[in-house]
C-alpha cells in the first residue's frame, strides 16, 4: 500500500469514528501557512466526503495570517505557530479549550535541485557555507526568522550576510532557490520538500536547530465550531500523523 493510499485508508477509519452521527454540512475556512495546506490536501477529500463539509485553506506566512485574524477577517480554524495562537487565545479570538499542538517542523537548508550540496554537517561548516555563498534567502518574518536572526548574530556573521540576504515577504524561499534567484535557502523542511526544483541539503546542525510548533485552534466567532474541532481531531488521528510524517514533520 502506498503512503498516500495508507493515509486515505486511515483517514476513512478516523472519519467513520469521529464524524458518525455528526451535524449538518458547513463551509469551513482554515487559516494557516503552507504546511497546513499540505496536510489538509491529504486529509481534506476524505473529510469532505464523509461529512459533506467543504474546506477552504487560506495561506500566507503565519504572521500575516495572525494579523488578518486581528483585523477581524472571519474564519473557522487557525493553524499558526504556537506563540501566535497563544496570543490570539489571550485576545479572546481563539477558543482556549480547542488549542492543540498538531505538528512541528525543523529548519533545513535548500539548494537548487542538481546543484552541489554544501557542507552543513557542523556549526563551523554551516557558518562557512553561508559566508562563502553568493546569496542566501530566508523569510522576512516568521518563527524561523526570529531564530535565524538571533543565530547569525551569535555566530558573528550577521553583518557579513546582510548585503547578500534576500528576505521575501511571502513563503517563496524554496521557489527562489529553485529558480536560481538565491544560492542557499533556509526555511522549515516541509516547505523545501514541497517544491520540486529545490533540494534539501539537510537540517540545521543539532546544536543550532530550532523546531517550529504549529498549533490549531477554533475561532471564538465561528458558527461551525463543532465541525472545526473535527478537523483538529482528524489532524491528530493516525491518518493525520501519517500525513504529517510524510511531509517531513513530526506530530505535535
C-alpha positions in Angstrom: 0.0 0.0 0.0 1.5 3.4 -1.0 1.8 6.1 1.7 -0.9 8.2 0.1 -3.3 5.2 -0.1 -2.5 4.4 3.5 -3.3 7.9 4.6 -6.6 7.7 2.8 -7.4 4.4 4.4 -6.5 5.5 7.9 -8.4 8.7 7.2 -11.5 6.8 6.3 -11.4 4.8 9.6 -10.9 8.0 11.6 -13.7 9.8 9.8 -16.1 6.8 10.5 -15.3 7.2 14.2 -15.0 10.9 14.6 -18.0 12.0 12.5 -20.6 9.3 12.8 -23.9 11.0 13.6 -22.3 14.5 13.1 -24.1 17.7 12.5 -25.0 19.1 9.1 -22.6 20.3 6.4 -20.7 23.6 6.7 -18.2 25.6 4.7 -15.1 25.8 6.8 -12.4 28.4 6.3 -9.0 27.4 7.6 -6.2 30.0 8.1 -2.6 28.7 8.1 0.7 28.6 6.3 1.9 26.2 3.6 2.4 23.3 5.9 -1.3 23.4 6.8 -2.4 23.3 3.2 -0.1 20.3 2.6 -1.6 18.2 5.3 -5.2 19.3 4.6 -4.6 18.4 1.0 -4.2 14.8 2.1 -7.0 14.7 4.6 -9.5 17.1 3.1 -11.1 15.0 0.4 -12.0 12.2 2.8 -13.3 14.7 5.4 -15.5 16.4 2.8 -16.9 13.1 1.5 -17.6 11.8 5.0 -19.1 15.0 6.4 -20.5 17.0 3.5 -18.4 19.9 4.8 -16.3 21.9 2.4 -12.8 23.1 3.4 -11.1 26.2 2.1 -7.5 26.7 3.2 -6.2 30.3 3.1 -2.4 30.5 3.3 0.3 33.0 3.8 3.2 33.5 6.3 1.8 32.6 9.7 2.5 36.1 11.0 0.4 37.6 8.2 -2.5 35.2 8.9 -2.4 36.3 12.6 -2.7 39.9 11.6 -5.7 39.1 9.3 -7.4 37.5 12.3 -6.6 40.5 14.5 -8.1 42.7 11.8 -11.4 40.8 12.1 -11.4 38.7 9.0 -13.8 35.7 9.5 -12.5 32.1 9.7 -13.3 28.9 11.4 -10.0 27.3 12.3 -6.5 28.6 12.5 -3.2 26.6 12.4 -0.4 29.0 13.4 2.9 29.0 15.3 2.3 28.1 18.9 3.1 31.5 20.4 0.9 33.3 17.8 -2.0 31.0 18.7 -1.4 31.6 22.4 -1.5 35.4 21.9 -4.8 35.1 20.0 -6.3 32.9 22.8 -5.3 35.7 25.2 -7.0 38.2 22.9 -10.2 36.1 23.0 -10.1 35.4 19.3 -9.4 31.6 19.6 -11.1 29.2 21.9 -8.7 28.2 24.7 -10.3 24.8 25.1 -9.7 23.9 21.4 -5.9 24.8 21.4 -4.0 21.8 20.2 -0.4 21.3 19.1 -0.7 19.3 15.9 2.8 19.2 14.2 6.3 20.5 14.4 9.0 21.1 11.8 12.7 21.6 11.9 14.6 24.2 9.9 16.5 23.0 6.8 18.9 24.2 4.1 17.9 24.1 0.4 19.8 24.4 -2.9 18.6 24.2 -6.4 18.0 20.6 -7.5 21.1 19.2 -9.1 23.4 21.8 -7.6 26.4 20.7 -5.4 25.3 20.3 -1.8 27.4 22.3 0.5 28.7 21.1 3.9 26.4 21.9 6.8 27.4 18.9 8.9 28.7 21.0 11.8 28.1 24.5 13.1 31.5 25.6 11.8 30.8 24.1 8.3 27.3 25.7 8.2 28.8 29.1 9.1 31.5 28.8 6.4 28.9 27.7 3.8 26.9 30.8 4.5 29.9 33.1 4.3 31.0 31.5 1.0 27.6 31.6 -0.6 26.9 34.3 -3.2 23.3 34.8 -1.9 21.0 33.4 0.7 17.3 33.7 1.4 15.0 33.2 4.3 11.7 34.7 5.3 11.2 38.4 6.1 9.1 37.4 9.1 8.3 34.1 10.7 9.2 31.8 13.6 12.3 30.6 11.7 13.4 34.2 11.0 13.4 35.0 14.7 15.7 32.1 15.3 18.0 32.7 12.3 18.5 36.4 13.1 19.5 35.6 16.6 21.7 32.7 15.5 23.6 34.7 12.9 24.2 37.4 15.5 25.6 34.8 17.9 27.8 33.3 15.2 29.2 36.8 14.5 28.1 36.7 10.8 25.0 38.9 10.7 26.8 41.9 9.2 28.6 39.8 6.6 25.4 38.2 5.4 23.2 41.3 5.3 24.2 42.6 1.9 23.6 39.2 0.2 20.5 38.2 2.0 17.0 38.2 0.4 14.0 38.2 2.7 10.8 37.6 0.8 7.5 38.7 2.4 5.8 35.5 1.2 6.6 31.8 1.5 8.7 31.8 -1.6 12.1 30.9 -0.2 12.2 27.4 -1.8 10.8 28.8 -5.1 13.6 31.4 -5.2 16.2 28.7 -4.8 14.6 26.5 -7.4 14.6 29.4 -9.9 18.3 30.2 -9.2 17.5 33.6 -7.6 19.3 32.6 -4.4 22.1 30.0 -3.9 21.0 28.9 -0.4 17.6 28.9 1.2 16.8 28.4 4.9 13.3 27.5 5.9 11.2 24.8 7.6 11.9 21.4 6.0 8.4 20.6 4.6 8.4 23.9 2.7 11.6 22.7 0.9 10.2 19.2 0.2 7.1 20.8 -1.4 9.0 22.4 -4.2 10.2 20.0 -6.9 13.0 22.3 -8.1 14.5 22.7 -4.7 16.5 20.1 -2.9 17.0 19.5 0.8 20.7 19.6 1.8 19.7 18.6 5.4 18.5 20.0 8.7 20.5 22.6 10.6 23.1 21.0 12.9 21.5 19.7 16.1 23.3 22.3 18.3 21.6 25.2 16.5 18.4 23.6 15.3 15.0 25.0 16.3 11.7 23.3 16.0 8.6 25.3 15.0 5.4 24.0 16.6 2.1 24.5 14.7 -0.9 24.9 16.9 -4.6 24.6 15.8 -7.5 26.4 17.5 -11.1 27.2 16.7 -12.3 30.8 16.2 -14.4 32.2 19.0 -16.7 33.7 16.4 -17.1 30.6 14.2 -20.7 29.4 13.6 -19.1 25.9 12.8 -17.1 25.2 16.0 -18.1 21.6 16.2 -17.0 20.9 12.6 -13.8 22.8 13.1 -13.0 20.8 16.2 -13.5 17.7 14.0 -10.7 18.9 11.6 -8.4 19.2 14.6 -9.2 15.6 15.7 -8.6 14.4 12.2 -5.1 16.0 12.1 -4.4 14.2 15.4 -5.7 10.9 14.1 -3.5 8.1 12.6 -4.2 9.5 9.1 -3.1 12.9 10.2 0.1 11.6 11.8 0.9 9.6 8.7 0.4 12.7 6.5 2.4 14.9 8.9 5.4 12.5 8.8 5.2 12.2 5.0 5.7 16.0 4.8 8.9 15.9 6.8 7.4 16.8 10.2 6.5 15.2 13.5 3.2 15.2 15.3 2.8 18.0 17.9 
